Amino acid sequence: MSTAEAAVPDWSDLAKHTWNHVIARTHETFHSEILTDMIGKPRGGTGQHRNNAVGSIVNGAAKRGLTRKVDRMNAKNPESHSNNRNVWEWTGMVLTAKDKRVKPCPLCSGYITVTARKKT
């Protein structure tokens, strides 16, 4: 792997950074389509389910107490056929080095969660 490729964060790290450190801190309320508008959905990888990957980032932040659901709205993306989307707000909580299962964010001075990966 070249040095340039090694410097590029994987989609999961980029999505966690964007959701927790950018969107949550710059929007009063927000939804998953803002994330996909900013960074797109993951590409490649056998069996990689693009919508499930987005849901994992969004729901993971909620389970850790970083965000909370405040409303529902119709999706704006035509692919979603106007399905309901959760609307979230940031709780004010931030991850620190003392939290379990975190690592430094590759894009800022904050922290992101470590995702358990299945062995293939």
Backbone as JSON Lines, residues from 0, in Angstrom:
{"i":0,"aa":"M","n":[0.86,-1.19,0.0],"ca":[0.0,0.0,0.0],"c":[0.89,1.23,0.0]}
{"i":1,"aa":"S","n":[0.59,2.15,-0.85],"ca":[1.4,3.36,-0.93],"c":[1.11,4.28,0.25]}
{"i":2,"aa":"T","n":[1.98,5.22,0.47],"ca":[1.82,6.17,1.58],"c":[0.55,6.98,1.42]}
{"i":3,"aa":"A","n":[0.22,7.39,0.2],"ca":[-1.0,8.18,-0.03],"c":[-2.24,7.37,0.32]}
{"i":4,"aa":"E","n":[-2.27,6.1,-0.08],"ca":[-3.43,5.26,0.23],"c":[-3.56,5.04,1.74]}
{"i":5,"aa":"A","n":[-2.43,4.9,2.42],"ca":[-2.45,4.68,3.87],"c":[-2.96,5.91,4.6]}
{"i":6,"aa":"A","n":[-2.77,7.09,4.02],"ca":[-3.18,8.33,4.67],"c":[-4.68,8.59,4.55]}
{"i":7,"aa":"V","n":[-5.35,7.9,3.64],"ca":[-6.78,8.11,3.43],"c":[-7.56,7.26,4.44]}
{"i":8,"aa":"P","n":[-8.41,7.87,5.26],"ca":[-9.17,7.07,6.22],"c":[-10.2,6.2,5.51]}
{"i":9,"aa":"D","n":[-10.53,5.04,6.12],"ca":[-11.56,4.22,5.49],"c":[-12.92,4.89,5.67]}
{"i":10,"aa":"W","n":[-13.92,4.41,4.95],"ca":[-15.24,5.05,4.95],"c":[-15.82,5.11,6.35]}
{"i":11,"aa":"S","n":[-15.65,4.06,7.13],"ca":[-16.21,4.01,8.48],"c":[-15.63,5.12,9.36]}
{"i":12,"aa":"D","n":[-14.31,5.29,9.34],"ca":[-13.68,6.36,10.13],"c":[-14.13,7.74,9.64]}
{"i":13,"aa":"L","n":[-14.19,7.91,8.33],"ca":[-14.62,9.19,7.77],"c":[-16.07,9.47,8.17]}
{"i":14,"aa":"A","n":[-16.93,8.45,8.11],"ca":[-18.34,8.64,8.48],"c":[-18.49,8.97,9.96]}
{"i":15,"aa":"K","n":[-17.75,8.27,10.82],"ca":[-17.83,8.56,12.26],"c":[-17.37,9.98,12.56]}
{"i":16,"aa":"H","n":[-16.27,10.37,11.93],"ca":[-15.77,11.74,12.12],"c":[-16.82,12.75,11.65]}
{"i":17,"aa":"T","n":[-17.35,12.54,10.46],"ca":[-18.3,13.49,9.9],"c":[-19.56,13.57,10.74]}
{"i":18,"aa":"W","n":[-20.1,12.43,11.17],"ca":[-21.34,12.41,11.95],"c":[-21.13,13.03,13.33]}
{"i":19,"aa":"N","n":[-20.07,12.63,14.04],"ca":[-19.87,13.04,15.42],"c":[-19.14,14.36,15.59]}
{"i":20,"aa":"H","n":[-18.27,14.72,14.66],"ca":[-17.44,15.9,14.85],"c":[-17.8,17.06,13.93]}
{"i":21,"aa":"V","n":[-18.56,16.8,12.88],"ca":[-18.92,17.87,11.95],"c":[-20.42,18.13,11.98]}
{"i":22,"aa":"I","n":[-21.21,17.15,11.55],"ca":[-22.65,17.35,11.44],"c":[-23.28,17.64,12.81]}
{"i":23,"aa":"A","n":[-22.96,16.81,13.8],"ca":[-23.6,16.96,15.12],"c":[-23.27,18.3,15.77]}
{"i":24,"aa":"R","n":[-22.16,18.89,15.4],"ca":[-21.76,20.14,16.04],"c":[-22.09,21.38,15.23]}
{"i":25,"aa":"T","n":[-22.57,21.17,14.0],"ca":[-22.86,22.33,13.16],"c":[-24.33,22.43,12.77]}
{"i":26,"aa":"H","n":[-25.14,21.45,13.14],"ca":[-26.57,21.46,12.83],"c":[-27.37,21.33,14.12]}
{"i":27,"aa":"E","n":[-28.42,22.09,14.26],"ca":[-29.27,21.98,15.44],"c":[-29.91,20.59,15.49]}
{"i":28,"aa":"T","n":[-30.48,20.17,14.38],"ca":[-30.97,18.8,14.22],"c":[-30.45,18.3,12.87]}
{"i":29,"aa":"F","n":[-30.38,16.99,12.72],"ca":[-29.77,16.43,11.52],"c":[-30.3,15.03,11.29]}
{"i":30,"aa":"H","n":[-30.07,14.49,10.08],"ca":[-30.53,13.16,9.71],"c":[-29.48,12.51,8.82]}
{"i":31,"aa":"S","n":[-29.65,11.22,8.57],"ca":[-28.62,10.44,7.88],"c":[-28.36,10.91,6.45]}
{"i":32,"aa":"E","n":[-29.33,11.52,5.8],"ca":[-29.1,11.97,4.42],"c":[-28.07,13.09,4.35]}
{"i":33,"aa":"I","n":[-27.9,13.84,5.42],"ca":[-26.84,14.86,5.44],"c":[-25.49,14.17,5.36]}
{"i":34,"aa":"L","n":[-25.33,13.06,6.09],"ca":[-24.08,12.31,6.05],"c":[-23.79,11.79,4.65]}
{"i":35,"aa":"T","n":[-24.77,11.15,4.01],"ca":[-24.52,10.6,2.68],"c":[-24.36,11.7,1.63]}
{"i":36,"aa":"D","n":[-24.99,12.85,1.82],"ca":[-24.78,13.98,0.91],"c":[-23.34,14.48,1.0]}
{"i":37,"aa":"M","n":[-22.76,14.43,2.22],"ca":[-21.41,14.96,2.42],"c":[-20.33,13.99,1.96]}
{"i":38,"aa":"I","n":[-20.46,12.7,2.28],"ca":[-19.36,11.77,2.0],"c":[-19.76,10.59,1.12]}
{"i":39,"aa":"G","n":[-21.03,10.48,0.78],"ca":[-21.48,9.35,-0.03],"c":[-21.65,8.09,0.81]}
{"i":40,"aa":"K","n":[-22.0,7.01,0.13],"ca":[-22.12,5.71,0.79],"c":[-20.85,4.92,0.52]}
{"i":41,"aa":"P","n":[-20.59,3.9,1.34],"ca":[-19.37,3.1,1.1],"c":[-19.44,2.38,-0.24]}
{"i":42,"aa":"R","n":[-18.27,2.13,-0.81],"ca":[-18.2,1.42,-2.08],"c":[-17.34,0.17,-1.91]}
{"i":43,"aa":"G","n":[-17.58,-0.78,-2.77],"ca":[-16.73,-1.96,-2.82],"c":[-16.94,-2.91,-1.65]}
{"i":44,"aa":"G","n":[-16.14,-3.91,-1.63],"ca":[-16.21,-4.89,-0.55],"c":[-17.36,-5.86,-0.77]}
{"i":45,"aa":"T","n":[-17.05,-7.13,-0.84],"ca":[-18.06,-8.14,-1.04],"c":[-19.04,-8.12,0.12]}
{"i":46,"aa":"G","n":[-20.31,-8.09,-0.19],"ca":[-21.34,-8.14,0.84],"c":[-21.47,-6.87,1.65]}
{"i":47,"aa":"Q","n":[-20.85,-5.79,1.23],"ca":[-20.96,-4.54,1.98],"c":[-22.3,-3.89,1.66]}
{"i":48,"aa":"H","n":[-23.14,-3.81,2.64],"ca":[-24.48,-3.26,2.45],"c":[-24.43,-1.76,2.73]}
{"i":49,"aa":"R","n":[-24.59,-0.98,1.71],"ca":[-24.37,0.46,1.79],"c":[-25.29,1.16,2.78]}
{"i":50,"aa":"N","n":[-26.59,0.88,2.72],"ca":[-27.5,1.53,3.66],"c":[-27.29,1.04,5.08]}
{"i":51,"aa":"N","n":[-26.97,-0.24,5.25],"ca":[-26.71,-0.76,6.59],"c":[-25.49,-0.1,7.21]}
{"i":52,"aa":"A","n":[-24.48,0.21,6.41],"ca":[-23.29,0.86,6.93],"c":[-23.62,2.25,7.47]}
{"i":53,"aa":"V","n":[-24.46,2.97,6.77],"ca":[-24.88,4.3,7.24],"c":[-25.66,4.16,8.54]}
{"i":54,"aa":"G","n":[-26.59,3.23,8.6],"ca":[-27.37,3.0,9.81],"c":[-26.51,2.62,10.99]}
{"i":55,"aa":"S","n":[-25.46,1.87,10.75],"ca":[-24.55,1.47,11.82],"c":[-23.87,2.68,12.45]}
{"i":56,"aa":"I","n":[-23.45,3.63,11.65],"ca":[-22.81,4.85,12.16],"c":[-23.81,5.66,12.98]}
{"i":57,"aa":"V","n":[-25.0,5.87,12.43],"ca":[-26.03,6.69,13.06],"c":[-26.5,6.05,14.37]}
{"i":58,"aa":"N","n":[-26.84,4.77,14.33],"ca":[-27.34,4.1,15.52],"c":[-26.25,3.87,16.56]}
{"i":59,"aa":"G","n":[-25.01,3.67,16.11],"ca":[-23.89,3.53,17.04],"c":[-23.68,4.78,17.88]}
{"i":60,"aa":"A","n":[-23.8,5.93,17.26],"ca":[-23.66,7.19,18.0],"c":[-24.77,7.34,19.03]}
{"i":61,"aa":"A","n":[-25.97,6.93,18.68],"ca":[-27.1,7.0,19.61],"c":[-26.91,6.04,20.78]}
{"i":62,"aa":"K","n":[-26.46,4.83,20.51],"ca":[-26.24,3.85,21.57],"c":[-25.17,4.3,22.55]}
{"i":63,"aa":"R","n":[-24.21,5.07,22.08],"ca":[-23.16,5.57,22.95],"c":[-23.54,6.88,23.64]}
{"i":64,"aa":"G","n":[-24.73,7.37,23.38],"ca":[-25.2,8.58,24.04],"c":[-24.73,9.87,23.42]}
{"i":65,"aa":"L","n":[-24.13,9.81,22.23],"ca":[-23.63,11.02,21.59],"c":[-24.76,11.81,20.93]}
{"i":66,"aa":"T","n":[-25.76,11.11,20.43],"ca":[-26.91,11.75,19.79],"c":[-28.19,11.13,20.34]}
{"i":67,"aa":"R","n":[-29.3,11.84,20.16],"ca":[-30.6,11.29,20.55],"c":[-31.63,11.65,19.5]}
{"i":68,"aa":"K","n":[-32.59,10.74,19.34],"ca":[-33.65,10.92,18.34],"c":[-34.66,11.94,18.87]}
{"i":69,"aa":"V","n":[-35.03,12.9,18.02],"ca":[-35.98,13.93,18.44],"c":[-37.22,14.02,17.56]}
{"i":70,"aa":"D","n":[-37.18,13.41,16.37],"ca":[-38.32,13.53,15.45],"c":[-38.14,12.53,14.32]}
{"i":71,"aa":"R","n":[-39.11,12.52,13.4],"ca":[-39.05,11.72,12.17],"c":[-39.41,12.64,11.0]}
{"i":72,"aa":"M","n":[-38.9,12.31,9.83],"ca":[-39.21,13.08,8.62],"c":[-39.21,12.14,7.43]}
{"i":73,"aa":"N","n":[-39.82,12.56,6.34],"ca":[-39.77,11.79,5.11],"c":[-38.42,11.98,4.44]}
{"i":74,"aa":"A","n":[-37.88,10.91,3.9],"ca":[-36.61,10.97,3.2],"c":[-36.74,11.84,1.96]}
{"i":75,"aa":"K","n":[-35.68,12.58,1.65],"ca":[-35.68,13.43,0.46],"c":[-35.11,12.7,-0.75]}
{"i":76,"aa":"N","n":[-34.28,11.68,-0.5],"ca":[-33.64,10.91,-1.56],"c":[-34.69,10.09,-2.31]}
{"i":77,"aa":"P","n":[-34.81,10.23,-3.63],"ca":[-35.82,9.47,-4.38],"c":[-35.65,7.95,-4.26]}
{"i":78,"aa":"E","n":[-34.41,7.46,-4.08],"ca":[-34.17,6.03,-3.89],"c":[-34.88,5.48,-2.66]}
{"i":79,"aa":"S","n":[-35.13,6.34,-1.69],"ca":[-35.72,5.91,-0.42],"c":[-37.25,5.85,-0.45]}
{"i":80,"aa":"H","n":[-37.86,6.28,-1.55],"ca":[-39.31,6.23,-1.72],"c":[-40.05,6.91,-0.57]}
{"i":81,"aa":"S","n":[-39.5,8.0,-0.08],"ca":[-40.12,8.81,0.97],"c":[-40.31,8.06,2.3]}
{"i":82,"aa":"N","n":[-39.47,7.05,2.55],"ca":[-39.5,6.37,3.85],"c":[-39.16,7.34,4.96]}
{"i":83,"aa":"N","n":[-39.57,7.01,6.17],"ca":[-39.27,7.86,7.32],"c":[-37.8,7.79,7.7]}
{"i":84,"aa":"R","n":[-37.26,8.9,8.12],"ca":[-35.9,9.02,8.63],"c":[-35.98,9.6,10.03]}
{"i":85,"aa":"N","n":[-35.1,9.12,10.91],"ca":[-35.01,9.72,12.24],"c":[-34.29,11.05,12.13]}
{"i":86,"aa":"V","n":[-34.71,11.98,12.95],"ca":[-34.04,13.27,13.09],"c":[-33.35,13.24,14.45]}
{"i":87,"aa":"W","n":[-32.08,13.65,14.47],"ca":[-31.24,13.53,15.66],"c":[-30.77,14.9,16.13]}
{"i":88,"aa":"E","n":[-30.34,14.94,17.39],"ca":[-29.63,16.11,17.92],"c":[-28.45,15.6,18.74]}
{"i":89,"aa":"W","n":[-27.41,16.42,18.83],"ca":[-26.22,16.08,19.6],"c":[-26.54,16.28,21.07]}
{"i":90,"aa":"T","n":[-26.1,15.36,21.93],"ca":[-26.37,15.45,23.36],"c":[-25.37,16.33,24.09]}
{"i":91,"aa":"G","n":[-24.28,16.69,23.44],"ca":[-23.23,17.46,24.09],"c":[-22.11,16.57,24.6]}
{"i":92,"aa":"M","n":[-22.34,15.27,24.62],"ca":[-21.32,14.33,25.08],"c":[-20.24,14.16,24.02]}
{"i":93,"aa":"V","n":[-19.0,13.99,24.46],"ca":[-17.9,13.7,23.54],"c":[-17.14,12.48,24.04]}
{"i":94,"aa":"L","n":[-16.55,11.74,23.13],"ca":[-15.72,10.6,23.5],"c":[-14.36,11.09,23.97]}
{"i":95,"aa":"T","n":[-13.79,10.42,24.95],"ca":[-12.45,10.76,25.44],"c":[-11.6,9.5,25.41]}
{"i":96,"aa":"A","n":[-10.3,9.67,25.64],"ca":[-9.38,8.53,25.63],"c":[-9.72,7.54,26.74]}
{"i":97,"aa":"K","n":[-10.44,7.97,27.77],"ca":[-10.79,7.08,28.88],"c":[-11.96,6.15,28.54]}
{"i":98,"aa":"D","n":[-12.72,6.5,27.51],"ca":[-13.85,5.66,27.1],"c":[-13.33,4.34,26.54]}
{"i":99,"aa":"K","n":[-14.11,3.29,26.74],"ca":[-13.73,1.98,26.2],"c":[-13.94,1.97,24.69]}
{"i":100,"aa":"R","n":[-13.07,1.26,24.01],"ca":[-13.18,1.0,22.58],"c":[-13.19,2.28,21.73]}
{"i":101,"aa":"V","n":[-12.28,3.18,22.01],"ca":[-12.13,4.37,21.16],"c":[-10.7,4.41,20.63]}
{"i":102,"aa":"K","n":[-10.52,5.18,19.57],"ca":[-9.2,5.44,19.02],"c":[-9.16,6.89,18.57]}
{"i":103,"aa":"P","n":[-7.98,7.45,18.43],"ca":[-7.91,8.84,17.93],"c":[-8.53,8.94,16.55]}
{"i":104,"aa":"C","n":[-9.26,10.01,16.33],"ca":[-9.85,10.26,15.02],"c":[-8.73,10.62,14.05]}
{"i":105,"aa":"P","n":[-8.65,9.99,12.88],"ca":[-7.57,10.3,11.94],"c":[-7.71,11.67,11.3]}
{"i":106,"aa":"L","n":[-8.83,12.35,11.5],"ca":[-9.08,13.62,10.82],"c":[-9.11,14.84,11.74]}
{"i":107,"aa":"C","n":[-9.11,14.61,13.06],"ca":[-9.13,15.74,13.98],"c":[-8.54,15.31,15.32]}
{"i":108,"aa":"S","n":[-8.59,16.16,16.3],"ca":[-8.0,15.84,17.6],"c":[-8.96,15.1,18.53]}
{"i":109,"aa":"G","n":[-10.16,14.75,18.04],"ca":[-11.13,14.02,18.85],"c":[-10.92,12.52,18.81]}
{"i":110,"aa":"Y","n":[-11.94,11.79,19.24],"ca":[-11.9,10.33,19.27],"c":[-13.12,9.77,18.55]}
{"i":111,"aa":"I","n":[-12.97,8.58,18.0],"ca":[-14.08,7.86,17.38],"c":[-14.08,6.45,17.96]}
{"i":112,"aa":"T","n":[-15.2,5.76,17.82],"ca":[-15.31,4.41,18.35],"c":[-14.58,3.42,17.45]}
{"i":113,"aa":"V","n":[-14.18,2.33,18.05],"ca":[-13.56,1.24,17.31],"c":[-14.66,0.29,16.91]}
{"i":114,"aa":"T","n":[-14.73,-0.04,15.63],"ca":[-15.74,-0.96,15.12],"c":[-15.17,-2.36,15.1]}
{"i":115,"aa":"A","n":[-15.88,-3.28,15.71],"ca":[-15.46,-4.69,15.65],"c":[-15.67,-5.19,14.23]}
{"i":116,"aa":"R","n":[-14.69,-5.82,13.67],"ca":[-14.79,-6.32,12.3],"c":[-14.82,-7.85,12.33]}
{"i":117,"aa":"K","n":[-15.67,-8.41,11.49],"ca":[-15.73,-9.86,11.37],"c":[-14.5,-10.34,10.61]}
{"i":118,"aa":"K","n":[-13.96,-11.45,11.08],"ca":[-12.83,-12.05,10.38],"c":[-13.34,-12.78,9.15]}
{"i":119,"aa":"T","n":[-12.64,-12.6,8.03],"ca":[-13.07,-13.26,6.8],"c":[-12.13,-14.38,6.44]}
